[in-house]
Amino acid sequence: MDSVQLLEQVRSLIHATLQRQGADPNCPLREAMLIRDGFFCGRRFERDQLQAVWFVEENEVKFYDRLGAITQVLTLTRDSLQQPSRKAA
């Protein structure tokens, strides 16, 4: 999988998870690249004051509530990135 496909799958996973956590789907999903010591290290996403941070090196996405408390941590795997309709029954 190339980096563009990976990013799109991560965005889709984050979009769905934030909606399940109560984010207003009419609010835009804002995104920012994270840079540490001059190197790309992840992306931060925000919708309706809920946040998710994708830590690329750790292969994790951490979700935060409106007060900044961690609500969920997902380790990214092929299974977690597949679209629900593409998963085997």
HELIX and SHEET records of a PDB file:
HELIX    1   1 SER A    3  ARG A   20  1                                  18    
HELIX    2   2 ARG A   78  LEU A   81  1                                   4    
HELIX    3   3 PRO A   84  ARG A   86  5                                   3    
SHEET    1   A 5 ARG A  30  ARG A  36  0                                        
SHEET    2   A 5 PHE A  39  ARG A  47 -1                                        
SHEET    3   A 5 LEU A  50  PHE A  55 -1                                        
SHEET    4   A 5 GLU A  60  TYR A  64 -1                                        
SHEET    5   A 5 ILE A  70  THR A  75 -1                                        
END                                                                             
